[in-house]
Amino acid sequence: MQTAFDTLILPAIPNSDPQKRARSHMPTPFLLAGYPDRFPGVYHRIRFLCGDMTVFLDLGEGRTHMIVRNIELPRARKAGRAKHVWCPEDLAPAGGFGHHGPGFGPGGHHGPGGPGGGP
């Protein structure tokens, strides 16, 4: 069953005025995310078939980015559908994706024991 979250196509610049962009001859960036093996629209745009969530960002003027699972990196780069191909680990913050910060862990809102982090 397809849901609104299975395929996502959005302008990369929210609230941009299409008429103003057309007058300035600026390309309209867009973001596309979905499963290429399940949704022909996703596959049609990126021309890369895999069974995992794929993110494609086109900033215009040949500046394209694609995010795939790390196991798919060699195939995605070889396919050449995007100038830059990443996996989520490439984009991780220096400290990783751990839950370190206000509201997480002992004493935080999501720590052991539920809200408040108590025992």
FIFIGU-424897 format. One record per residue (C-alpha): residue number from 1; x negated, y negated, z; residue in three letters. Coordinates in Angstrom, 2 decimals, m for minus. Layout:
N
i = NUM; X = X; Y = Y; Z = Z; aa = ALA
...
# end
This chain:
119
i = 1; X = 0.00; Y = 0.00; Z = 0.00; aa = MET
i = 2; X = m1.42; Y = m3.35; Z = m1.01; aa = GLN
i = 3; X = m1.40; Y = m6.17; Z = 1.51; aa = THR
i = 4; X = m2.34; Y = m9.81; Z = 1.28; aa = ALA
i = 5; X = m5.71; Y = m9.00; Z = 2.84; aa = PHE
i = 6; X = m6.71; Y = m6.30; Z = 0.33; aa = ASP
i = 7; X = m7.53; Y = m8.86; Z = m2.35; aa = THR
i = 8; X = m8.30; Y = m12.48; Z = m1.64; aa = LEU
i = 9; X = m8.79; Y = m15.12; Z = m4.31; aa = ILE
i = 10; X = m9.21; Y = m18.66; Z = m3.02; aa = LEU
i = 11; X = m10.72; Y = m21.91; Z = m4.23; aa = PRO
i = 12; X = m14.05; Y = m22.24; Z = m2.41; aa = ALA
i = 13; X = m13.33; Y = m25.90; Z = m1.71; aa = ILE
i = 14; X = m10.06; Y = m26.26; Z = 0.21; aa = PRO
i = 15; X = m7.80; Y = m29.21; Z = m0.55; aa = ASN
i = 16; X = m9.78; Y = m30.15; Z = m3.65; aa = SER
i = 17; X = m7.85; Y = m32.23; Z = m6.15; aa = ASP
i = 18; X = m7.82; Y = m30.28; Z = m9.47; aa = PRO
i = 19; X = m7.15; Y = m33.44; Z = m11.52; aa = GLN
i = 20; X = m10.06; Y = m35.28; Z = m9.91; aa = LYS
i = 21; X = m12.33; Y = m32.26; Z = m10.47; aa = ARG
i = 22; X = m11.23; Y = m32.05; Z = m14.15; aa = ALA
i = 23; X = m12.03; Y = m35.72; Z = m14.72; aa = ARG
i = 24; X = m15.49; Y = m35.29; Z = m13.16; aa = SER
i = 25; X = m16.17; Y = m32.11; Z = m15.23; aa = HIS
i = 26; X = m17.13; Y = m30.28; Z = m12.05; aa = MET
i = 27; X = m16.53; Y = m26.53; Z = m12.09; aa = PRO
i = 28; X = m14.02; Y = m25.24; Z = m9.57; aa = THR
i = 29; X = m15.79; Y = m22.79; Z = m7.26; aa = PRO
i = 30; X = m13.85; Y = m19.75; Z = m6.16; aa = PHE
i = 31; X = m14.11; Y = m16.86; Z = m3.75; aa = LEU
i = 32; X = m12.91; Y = m13.36; Z = m4.61; aa = LEU
i = 33; X = m12.85; Y = m10.44; Z = m2.18; aa = ALA
i = 34; X = m11.41; Y = m6.97; Z = m2.54; aa = GLY
i = 35; X = m11.96; Y = m3.34; Z = m3.44; aa = TYR
i = 36; X = m12.99; Y = m3.09; Z = m7.11; aa = PRO
i = 37; X = m11.93; Y = 0.57; Z = m7.35; aa = ASP
i = 38; X = m8.38; Y = m0.25; Z = m6.19; aa = ARG
i = 39; X = m7.68; Y = m3.62; Z = m7.73; aa = PHE
i = 40; X = m8.21; Y = m4.14; Z = m11.46; aa = PRO
i = 41; X = m8.31; Y = m7.92; Z = m11.03; aa = GLY
i = 42; X = m11.35; Y = m7.68; Z = m8.78; aa = VAL
i = 43; X = m13.10; Y = m5.22; Z = m11.07; aa = TYR
i = 44; X = m12.23; Y = m7.26; Z = m14.17; aa = HIS
i = 45; X = m13.95; Y = m10.35; Z = m12.75; aa = ARG
i = 46; X = m17.08; Y = m8.77; Z = m11.27; aa = ILE
i = 47; X = m17.44; Y = m5.71; Z = m13.56; aa = ARG
i = 48; X = m18.95; Y = m3.67; Z = m10.76; aa = PHE
i = 49; X = m17.16; Y = m0.55; Z = m9.60; aa = LEU
i = 50; X = m17.54; Y = 0.64; Z = m6.01; aa = CYS
i = 51; X = m15.24; Y = 1.89; Z = m3.27; aa = GLY
i = 52; X = m16.21; Y = m0.71; Z = m0.69; aa = ASP
i = 53; X = m15.11; Y = m4.26; Z = 0.02; aa = MET
i = 54; X = m16.96; Y = m6.63; Z = m2.29; aa = THR
i = 55; X = m17.16; Y = m10.41; Z = m2.04; aa = VAL
i = 56; X = m17.92; Y = m12.58; Z = m5.06; aa = PHE
i = 57; X = m18.54; Y = m16.33; Z = m4.89; aa = LEU
i = 58; X = m18.84; Y = m18.41; Z = m8.04; aa = ASP
i = 59; X = m20.05; Y = m21.94; Z = m7.38; aa = LEU
i = 60; X = m20.12; Y = m22.81; Z = m11.07; aa = GLY
i = 61; X = m23.03; Y = m23.53; Z = m13.38; aa = GLU
i = 62; X = m24.33; Y = m19.96; Z = m13.05; aa = GLY
i = 63; X = m24.59; Y = m20.03; Z = m9.26; aa = ARG
i = 64; X = m22.99; Y = m16.71; Z = m8.39; aa = THR
i = 65; X = m23.28; Y = m14.61; Z = m5.23; aa = HIS
i = 66; X = m22.02; Y = m11.12; Z = m4.46; aa = MET
i = 67; X = m21.93; Y = m9.32; Z = m1.10; aa = ILE
i = 68; X = m21.83; Y = m5.51; Z = m1.12; aa = VAL
i = 69; X = m22.69; Y = m2.71; Z = 1.31; aa = ARG
i = 70; X = m26.43; Y = m2.19; Z = 1.69; aa = ASN
i = 71; X = m26.20; Y = 1.22; Z = 0.02; aa = ILE
i = 72; X = m24.84; Y = m0.49; Z = m3.12; aa = GLU
i = 73; X = m27.55; Y = m3.20; Z = m3.33; aa = LEU
i = 74; X = m29.77; Y = m1.49; Z = m5.94; aa = PRO
i = 75; X = m26.81; Y = m0.73; Z = m8.23; aa = ARG
i = 76; X = m25.30; Y = m4.19; Z = m7.81; aa = ALA
i = 77; X = m28.60; Y = m5.92; Z = m8.57; aa = ARG
i = 78; X = m29.19; Y = m3.70; Z = m11.59; aa = LYS
i = 79; X = m25.69; Y = m4.47; Z = m12.90; aa = ALA
i = 80; X = m26.61; Y = m8.17; Z = m12.90; aa = GLY
i = 81; X = m23.08; Y = m9.45; Z = m12.35; aa = ARG
i = 82; X = m24.26; Y = m12.10; Z = m9.90; aa = ALA
i = 83; X = m27.44; Y = m14.13; Z = m9.70; aa = LYS
i = 84; X = m27.77; Y = m13.41; Z = m5.98; aa = HIS
i = 85; X = m26.72; Y = m10.09; Z = m4.42; aa = VAL
i = 86; X = m26.61; Y = m9.69; Z = m0.65; aa = TRP
i = 87; X = m25.48; Y = m7.23; Z = 1.97; aa = CYS
i = 88; X = m24.00; Y = m8.34; Z = 5.32; aa = PRO
i = 89; X = m27.29; Y = m7.58; Z = 7.13; aa = GLU
i = 90; X = m29.07; Y = m10.09; Z = 4.86; aa = ASP
i = 91; X = m26.73; Y = m12.80; Z = 6.11; aa = LEU
i = 92; X = m26.78; Y = m11.90; Z = 9.81; aa = ALA
i = 93; X = m27.80; Y = m14.60; Z = 12.28; aa = PRO
i = 94; X = m31.29; Y = m14.22; Z = 13.78; aa = ALA
i = 95; X = m29.80; Y = m12.82; Z = 17.00; aa = GLY
i = 96; X = m27.63; Y = m10.35; Z = 15.10; aa = GLY
i = 97; X = m23.89; Y = m10.00; Z = 15.25; aa = PHE
i = 98; X = m23.87; Y = m9.04; Z = 18.94; aa = GLY
i = 99; X = m21.33; Y = m10.63; Z = 21.21; aa = HIS
i = 100; X = m23.69; Y = m12.93; Z = 23.04; aa = HIS
i = 101; X = m22.16; Y = m16.17; Z = 24.03; aa = GLY
i = 102; X = m19.36; Y = m17.81; Z = 25.95; aa = PRO
i = 103; X = m16.40; Y = m15.52; Z = 26.32; aa = GLY
i = 104; X = m18.23; Y = m12.25; Z = 25.71; aa = PHE
i = 105; X = m19.83; Y = m9.72; Z = 28.01; aa = GLY
i = 106; X = m19.83; Y = m9.63; Z = 31.81; aa = PRO
i = 107; X = m18.07; Y = m12.64; Z = 33.22; aa = GLY
i = 108; X = m16.61; Y = m13.55; Z = 29.83; aa = GLY
i = 109; X = m13.12; Y = m13.16; Z = 28.46; aa = HIS
i = 110; X = m13.89; Y = m9.87; Z = 26.70; aa = HIS
i = 111; X = m16.15; Y = m8.15; Z = 29.20; aa = GLY
i = 112; X = m15.56; Y = m4.90; Z = 31.08; aa = PRO
i = 113; X = m12.23; Y = m4.72; Z = 32.82; aa = GLY
i = 114; X = m10.40; Y = m6.95; Z = 30.37; aa = GLY
i = 115; X = m9.94; Y = m10.71; Z = 30.53; aa = PRO
i = 116; X = m12.30; Y = m12.36; Z = 32.96; aa = GLY
i = 117; X = m14.88; Y = m9.58; Z = 32.69; aa = GLY
i = 118; X = m14.30; Y = m8.23; Z = 36.15; aa = GLY
i = 119; X = m14.96; Y = m4.61; Z = 37.19; aa = PRO
# end
